[in-house]
Amino acid sequence: MKTTDVRQHNDHGPGPNPEPPFIPFNRPSFVGNELAYISEAIAQGHVSGDGSFTRRCHRWLEERLGVPKALLTTSCTHALEMAALLLDLGEGDEVIVPSFTFVSTANAFAMRGATPVFCDVRPDTLNIDESRIESLITDKTRAVVVVHYAGVACEMDAIAAIAASRGLKVIEDNAHGLFGRYKGIPLGTIGCMATQSFHETKNVTCGEGGALLLNDPRYVDRAEILREKGTKRSQFFRGQVDKYTWVDLGSSYLPSDILAAFLLAQLERAEEIQRKRRLVWDFYHGGLVDWASRSGSRLPIVPEHCEQAYHMFYVLLPTARAREALTEHLERLGIMAVFHYRPLHLAKMGVRYGARPGDCPVAEEVCDRLLRLPLYYGIGDGDVARTIQAVSTFMP
């Protein structure tokens, strides 16, 4: 029975033997003041970018994370594009990225003409394998982009040391990692800059949105210009210049203040959101650890020096066929579980940049075995227990 079939069946009413309610993989949640803040933004008469709610989000991120500057963007993808612009990356440059990641991690740099060079991931955390980075560096390499997969930190000490010794910039794609830490340091504050996602699947959301975190103050002035279509509009409205005009490259990267209003309501409840997500994650882990041992599967690994962001819970099945069978088993029980990335180096565009099968064997191997379970702020304990029970009754 397909997911859509489950929904349609449930719409027919309880009947003599009602099926249990469908459990989606994700469901965006209201946590408090979203509608009130949106109404306030409308009443203020400023619903375009950089209104009062945008500025409040900036302050919240800067104070909570301790970064010199945070700038909301329309998406994490656009924040990555701004990073490429800020580093003046272009044709002839190479940027090392993990193969097991969302397409934007590579595409943002490819759009500027730079060549993405795909690095394999570690078999434990599924983060970029720091031991493989140095072998990929050439005289054309300009930057390394790390992705804190599932909100678990990459090995940033080793990566930073490699980058410093070779004169490279480190960019954190922190789409999964807001509120995670590496050796006590907040993720997103370690590289020269970092990007955040506030997509509806993330811990804190405004539906679509992102942010660029600037850890090096030297990038702040230009970042504001790039974000405002290549003009000094931000400085003009602060009274720092008497007029503004076109001075650099740029685009329209500002989200509406309505989205910022929604986001601020979620940021203000971040501790509660994280507490609930941690309870769900721990519930899954405790309930499935014995099943994983019996089934030859594996649960997420979080090194002791990493404080994860509780972004997702996944299981690694022993084979691709087992992953497919478990997905179908859960679907029949009205539970939606989903796979994740296909390795970028195997994609049509990856091949165009010279990648070949076998370049990233770990990414190739895990992508067919990984299955993500439902995890969102509003999920009930009963739904988590039902998911655990459903998984536990499956044996590959």
Secondary structure, 3 states (H helix, E strand, C coil): CCHHHHHHHHCCCCCCCCCCCCECCCCCCCCCCHHHHHHHHHHHCCCCCCCHHHHHHHHHHHHHHCCCEEEEECCHHHHHHHHHHHCCCCCCCEEEEECCCCCHHHHHHHCCCCEEEEECECCCCCCECHHHHHHHCCCCEEEEEEECHHHCCCCHHHHHHHHHHHCCEEEEECCCCCCCEECCEECCCCCCEEEEECECCCCCCCECCEEEEECCHHHHHHHHHHHECCECHHHHHCCCCCCCCECCCCCECCCCHHHHHHHHHHHHCHHHHHHHHHHHHHHHHHHHHHHHHHHCCECCCCCCCEECCCCCCEEECCCHHHHHHHHHHHHHCCECCECCCCCHHHCHHHHHCCCCCCCCHHHHHHCCCEEECCCCCCCCHHHHHHHHHHHHCCCC
